[in-house]
């Protein structure tokens, strides 16, 4: 790793490291972990993953024992190389994210959609977990 001297302190040059061809250990081992937003509303949760450049068919979504698991694999590990590339970064990529669902989620009513690179989940709460209206008691 090259170092840059700055104000009598040494800092690693990240730019040199980033542009090394093997920075990620090769595309065969490259895994991405999509960013996620989770929002709780009164009646549900909203979960959104940023996964651009995929198609609906790329995703594998499973719910087992109150664990929501989302994974995807894109590309091929084996390909016939007929051209000589100076640098080739397209290739195989995968990820897997798992989320422990709260007991308040009605697992049977979960739905999902994928649009504009965002994988969205609607996680409705069980009826008994929804807030109850305020009740006023009259004294007897």
Secondary structure, DSSP 8 states (H G I E B T S, - for coil): --EEEETTEEEE-HHHHHTSTTTTS-GGG-B----EEEEE-SSEEEEEEE-TT--GGGEEEEEETTEEEEEEEES-S-----S--S----S-EEEEEEEE--TTB-GGG-EEEEETTEEEEEEEB-GGGS----------
